[in-house]
Structure formats: structure tokens, C-alpha cells
Amino acid sequence: MKDSPNKKAWQRFKRNRPGIFGLFMIGFSIILALFGYLITSDKTPNANDQINEIRDADLGFLPYY
């Protein structure tokens, strides 16, 4: 029985080292995009909250907390 065209293409692709490296990089990028939020280092509570007074302040404003 003859091999299917997909099997032939996959066997040929596996011999292509740059192609395998590129496939690995694409897969790694997808995994990093999906799970990147879990490995971020900023654990500051309320980090996304805006302080409107500071946002509307003039340039060079130094906030005192």
C-alpha cells in the first residue's frame, strides 16, 4: 500500500531542520501567549487602577503618596 500524500509531506518536513525549529518556535509562541499571564512578575494589587488626578496632572508633576 502506498503512503498518503500527507504522510510523505510530514516525512519530508521532518528532515527539514529549519522547518522543525520554526514549528517549535510557533508552538512555543502560542503557548506563551496563552499562559503568559500566569508567569508575569507583577503581583501588585490594583496595578491596573487609574488615579484620575495624576492622569490629568501637568507634565513634570511629582505625586506624593
N, CA and C atoms as an extended XYZ file, in Angstrom:
195
Properties=species:S:1:pos:R:3:atomname:S:1:resname:S:1:resid:I:1 pbc="F F F"
N         0.843       -1.180        0.000 N   MET     1
C         0.000        0.000        0.000 CA  MET     1
C         0.891        1.247        0.000 C   MET     1
N         0.511        2.222       -0.776 N   LYS     2
C         1.297        3.448       -0.893 CA  LYS     2
C         1.009        4.379        0.279 C   LYS     2
N         2.015        5.186        0.575 N   ASP     3
C         1.846        6.187        1.627 CA  ASP     3
C         0.947        7.312        1.128 C   ASP     3
N         0.215        7.895        2.063 N   SER     4
C        -0.655        9.010        1.699 CA  SER     4
C         0.201       10.253        1.441 C   SER     4
N        -0.325       11.206        0.692 N   PRO     5
C         0.427       12.441        0.447 CA  PRO     5
C         0.762       13.194        1.744 C   PRO     5
N        -0.143       13.137        2.715 N   ASN     6
C         0.138       13.807        3.989 CA  ASN     6
C         1.317       13.166        4.700 C   ASN     6
N         1.393       11.846        4.678 N   LYS     7
C         2.495       11.147        5.334 CA  LYS     7
C         3.817       11.464        4.636 C   LYS     7
N         3.795       11.507        3.317 N   LYS     8
C         5.007       11.859        2.571 CA  LYS     8
C         5.456       13.280        2.892 C   LYS     8
N         4.498       14.192        2.953 N   ALA     9
C         4.832       15.587        3.253 CA  ALA     9
C         5.400       15.708        4.665 C   ALA     9
N         4.825       14.991        5.632 N   TRP    10
C         5.315       15.053        7.007 CA  TRP    10
C         6.720       14.464        7.116 C   TRP    10
N         6.968       13.360        6.420 N   GLN    11
C         8.300       12.751        6.447 CA  GLN    11
C         9.334       13.696        5.834 C   GLN    11
N         8.956       14.358        4.765 N   ARG    12
C         9.876       15.311        4.147 CA  ARG    12
C        10.094       16.527        5.048 C   ARG    12
N         9.030       16.971        5.704 N   PHE    13
C         9.134       18.120        6.596 CA  PHE    13
C        10.028       17.802        7.796 C   PHE    13
N         9.952       16.588        8.324 N   LYS    14
C        10.767       16.204        9.480 CA  LYS    14
C        12.260       16.239        9.168 C   LYS    14
N        12.634       16.093        7.916 N   ARG    15
C        14.045       16.165        7.532 CA  ARG    15
C        14.531       17.606        7.401 C   ARG    15
N        13.625       18.546        7.383 N   ASN    16
C        13.956       19.962        7.226 CA  ASN    16
C        14.166       20.577        8.615 C   ASN    16
N        15.428       20.683        9.042 N   ARG    17
C        15.735       21.166       10.396 CA  ARG    17
C        15.253       22.597       10.646 C   ARG    17
N        15.452       23.539        9.727 N   PRO    18
C        14.918       24.886        9.979 CA  PRO    18
C        13.388       24.896       10.079 C   PRO    18
N        12.749       24.029        9.330 N   GLY    19
C        11.294       23.949        9.401 CA  GLY    19
C        10.815       23.444       10.751 C   GLY    19
N        11.501       22.447       11.293 N   ILE    20
C        11.149       21.918       12.609 CA  ILE    20
C        11.396       22.981       13.678 C   ILE    20
N        12.517       23.698       13.567 N   PHE    21
C        12.806       24.773       14.517 CA  PHE    21
C        11.719       25.851       14.452 C   PHE    21
N        11.299       26.217       13.245 N   GLY    22
C        10.242       27.212       13.089 CA  GLY    22
C         8.924       26.736       13.674 C   GLY    22
N         8.607       25.459       13.471 N   LEU    23
C         7.384       24.896       14.040 CA  LEU    23
C         7.450       24.928       15.562 C   LEU    23
N         8.616       24.609       16.124 N   PHE    24
C         8.794       24.676       17.573 CA  PHE    24
C         8.610       26.104       18.073 C   PHE    24
N         9.181       27.076       17.367 N   MET    25
C         9.062       28.473       17.794 CA  MET    25
C         7.613       28.963       17.728 C   MET    25
N         6.891       28.565       16.699 N   ILE    26
C         5.482       28.947       16.594 CA  ILE    26
C         4.688       28.327       17.732 C   ILE    26
N         4.927       27.048       18.007 N   GLY    27
C         4.238       26.380       19.111 CA  GLY    27
C         4.565       27.018       20.452 C   GLY    27
N         5.849       27.332       20.670 N   PHE    28
C         6.256       27.978       21.920 CA  PHE    28
C         5.599       29.348       22.055 C   PHE    28
N         5.507       30.101       20.961 N   SER    29
C         4.889       31.427       20.997 CA  SER    29
C         3.406       31.337       21.336 C   SER    29
N         2.737       30.350       20.795 N   ILE    30
C         1.313       30.166       21.087 CA  ILE    30
C         1.115       29.812       22.555 C   ILE    30
N         1.938       28.901       23.074 N   ILE    31
C         1.827       28.517       24.487 CA  ILE    31
C         2.134       29.709       25.385 C   ILE    31
N         3.151       30.485       25.039 N   LEU    32
C         3.500       31.665       25.826 CA  LEU    32
C         2.381       32.702       25.792 C   LEU    32
N         1.742       32.867       24.649 N   ALA    33
C         0.638       33.826       24.549 CA  ALA    33
C        -0.554       33.383       25.385 C   ALA    33
N        -0.816       32.088       25.423 N   LEU    34
C        -1.961       31.589       26.176 CA  LEU    34
C        -1.716       31.601       27.683 C   LEU    34
N        -0.505       31.264       28.104 N   PHE    35
C        -0.225       31.123       29.529 CA  PHE    35
C         0.715       32.193       30.073 C   PHE    35
N         1.011       33.222       29.303 N   GLY    36
C         1.941       34.257       29.731 CA  GLY    36
C         1.475       35.024       30.950 C   GLY    36
N         0.187       35.185       31.099 N   TYR    37
C        -0.331       35.923       32.250 CA  TYR    37
C         0.029       35.218       33.553 C   TYR    37
N         0.145       33.903       33.521 N   LEU    38
C         0.443       33.142       34.734 CA  LEU    38
C         1.885       33.300       35.193 C   LEU    38
N         2.787       33.718       34.299 N   ILE    39
C         4.193       33.821       34.668 CA  ILE    39
C         4.673       35.264       34.766 C   ILE    39
N         3.762       36.218       34.734 N   THR    40
C         4.180       37.613       34.858 CA  THR    40
C         4.675       37.883       36.273 C   THR    40
N         5.598       38.800       36.403 N   SER    41
C         6.219       39.051       37.698 CA  SER    41
C         5.508       40.129       38.513 C   SER    41
N         4.633       40.906       37.917 N   ASP    42
C         3.981       41.999       38.637 CA  ASP    42
C         2.765       41.467       39.386 C   ASP    42
N         2.905       41.320       40.685 N   LYS    43
C         1.802       40.846       41.525 CA  LYS    43
C         1.207       41.987       42.348 C   LYS    43
N         1.409       43.230       41.905 N   THR    44
C         0.925       44.394       42.625 CA  THR    44
C        -0.598       44.392       42.649 C   THR    44
N        -1.201       44.505       43.834 N   PRO    45
C        -2.667       44.579       43.868 CA  PRO    45
C        -3.132       45.908       43.269 C   PRO    45
N        -4.206       45.870       42.562 N   ASN    46
C        -4.803       47.059       41.942 CA  ASN    46
C        -3.841       47.762       40.992 C   ASN    46
N        -2.989       47.008       40.312 N   ALA    47
C        -1.997       47.608       39.421 CA  ALA    47
C        -2.646       48.292       38.220 C   ALA    47
N        -3.830       47.869       37.834 N   ASN    48
C        -4.480       48.440       36.662 CA  ASN    48
C        -5.421       49.592       37.000 C   ASN    48
N        -5.540       49.926       38.278 N   ASP    49
C        -6.403       51.041       38.664 CA  ASP    49
C        -5.745       52.361       38.279 C   ASP    49
N        -6.553       53.276       37.768 N   GLN    50
C        -6.032       54.589       37.402 CA  GLN    50
C        -6.369       55.594       38.491 C   GLN    50
N        -5.463       56.500       38.708 N   ILE    51
C        -5.721       57.621       39.607 CA  ILE    51
C        -5.936       58.832       38.700 C   ILE    51
N        -7.170       59.252       38.591 N   ASN    52
C        -7.525       60.284       37.614 CA  ASN    52
C        -6.819       61.607       37.872 C   ASN    52
N        -6.584       61.933       39.130 N   GLU    53
C        -5.912       63.194       39.440 CA  GLU    53
C        -4.494       63.204       38.884 C   GLU    53
N        -3.825       62.088       38.946 N   ILE    54
C        -2.464       62.007       38.413 CA  ILE    54
C        -2.499       61.978       36.886 C   ILE    54
N        -3.458       61.273       36.323 N   ARG    55
C        -3.558       61.207       34.863 CA  ARG    55
C        -3.787       62.583       34.258 C   ARG    55
N        -4.584       63.413       34.932 N   ASP    56
C        -4.925       64.733       34.403 CA  ASP    56
C        -3.919       65.814       34.785 C   ASP    56
N        -2.896       65.469       35.551 N   ALA    57
C        -1.924       66.467       36.010 CA  ALA    57
C        -1.032       66.914       34.858 C   ALA    57
N        -0.407       68.080       35.061 N   ASP    58
C         0.501       68.624       34.054 CA  ASP    58
C         1.775       67.797       33.984 C   ASP    58
N         2.526       68.002       32.898 N   LEU    59
C         3.799       67.314       32.752 CA  LEU    59
C         4.761       67.743       33.849 C   LEU    59
N         5.546       66.819       34.339 N   GLY    60
C         6.503       67.118       35.388 CA  GLY    60
C         5.929       67.023       36.784 C   GLY    60
N         4.669       66.668       36.902 N   PHE    61
C         4.024       66.531       38.205 CA  PHE    61
C         4.663       65.386       38.984 C   PHE    61
N         4.999       65.631       40.249 N   LEU    62
C         5.560       64.592       41.111 CA  LEU    62
C         4.527       64.214       42.163 C   LEU    62
N         3.986       63.024       42.093 N   PRO    63
C         2.979       62.624       43.087 CA  PRO    63
C         3.635       62.306       44.432 C   PRO    63
N         2.985       62.740       45.493 N   TYR    64
C         3.432       62.415       46.847 CA  TYR    64
C         2.396       61.483       47.453 C   TYR    64
N         2.837       60.333       47.868 N   TYR    65
C         1.910       59.345       48.417 CA  TYR    65
C         1.957       59.365       49.909 C   TYR    65
